[in-house]
Amino acid sequence: MKPKSSFDRKNPKKAGTRFNRDLYRGRLATGPDPEITRFISSLKEDLRIAEADLAVNQVHSLLLQKAGILSARERRQILIGLGRARREIERMKESWPPPEIAKSFVDIHPLIESYVIKSSGLKVGGKLHLAKSRNDQVATDIRMVTRSEVLEIARELLSLLSHLLALAEKEKETVFPAFTHTQPAQITSYGHYLLAHFGALCRDLERFSDVYPRLNLLPLGAGATAGSRIRLDRNLAARCLGFDGIIDNSTDAVSSRDLFLEIGAGLLSLTVSLSRMAADFILWSAPPSRMVELPDEYADTSSAMPQKKNPDPLEMVRGKSQLILGLFTHLAATPAGLPTGYHKDFQDLKVSLFQILEESRSSLRVMNLIVPGLILHRERMAELSSQSGVAALDLAETLAQKAGLPFREAHRLVGSLVRETQKRGLELSQANPDWIPGLAALFARSGIKNLAEFLVPLQLLRNRKSLGGPSPAEVTRMVRQGKLRVHKLRKEWETRQRKVQRSRRLLDSQIRNIASR
Ligand code: ARG
């Protein structure tokens, strides 16, 4: 159904709302068409950047004052206007954007400007947009929102990494079957398994540490693309807004979107890491494995099959990485081939970027609940670690090490022994070396008196001493190193967080002082 509108296409000048609709339209003879307005609008998504845009305007007014464009009194009036804009947006937040606003504004920037003008008059408020553009403003806003999301993601990641280390230490003697090709492969410990995820997730966080210095640079002051006649103190703006510096070239500042790609790729990698962990838990909570179990409060059921306990949140985490890959494609494809400069094509990129940030953060939060909350069925882990010939490699290595047999030969003999036990429906620990000519003598030379006594999983685990392997001693060493790595990362991220908070507090107190004068 066509939306109702007071707009008269034949006589556009007559129709439409008058609430500052014409703020930017001096060049155009008519008001905007409502359908076109709706189509080109980012107002709905702009609620996410409103707070940042207000801060940007506050700081810009400071620069204008320093450059002698605004008097102290005028700046004060503008700050009061910005305060009013904040209150109005706050009031309308629940049903954003209200129809009367959506009719008149295509994004948050003219809305804020119009509140300032309404509050301080055109003579004062009309000066606010000198030496800036929506292009450098929106690029700055997006960086500020992304920055605070990334800081949150880092906090969540640090917490997940700490959970993994604590659990790895605790479960370093919990024998567990490691898998290759989805088949039981070798004995490991649940703790050692968790450290594999620790490694991947730690790299994910370190990747954000690499990106952060490039993220935390200020585009503001670039103008539409090629700067302004007015020389504003961009470095001061950077400091006030918690940035580490500025993006120097003004055209680069407004027309580049490679940062979105970097952030998107980092989050894609993170959600792929999470999705692989989720895939493990899904598999291992299902029969016949049942090595782990979701606490009831994290599980869902079936409407039809009364016996079901389904791992829905894990499946959602598993699926999110595909969703993010789809959104990432949008981030990568849009700027490719676009000529240099700002393009409206960019507008939807922030929607994809914010969705990626939101989806990955929620996956991370869910895994932060599930990883420490997961119920471990240790007896079942031990049981599966003594089945399916999981210890075959330990046996072959022992023959090679102790009886001086070439590994290739040991591999062949143990392979034959496994074949014989499986033919008889037995486990390796029940095998008889006499089934394979010459094997009993090699067992004797290797000090293996009784296969069942030799194949005790915990004992085998303790002997798997290779560097980075699952022996409890190695796990303890890796946990210790992991803790140092996390400690360093935590310090780094806390410093970043504090810097942003400090600049925010400084700006707030400055504004309060000026506005109360
Ligand atoms: N809403 C726009 C965006 O998100 C803001 C910048 C608009 N700039 C312009 N030249 N139309 O990208």
Boltz pocket constraint, residues with backbone or C-beta under 6 A from the ligand:
constraints:
  - pocket:
      binder: B
      contacts: [[A, 40], [A, 42], [A, 106], [A, 107], [A, 134], [A, 135], [A, 138], [A, 342], [A, 343], [A, 344], [A, 346], [A, 347], [A, 348], [A, 350]]
      max_distance: 6.0
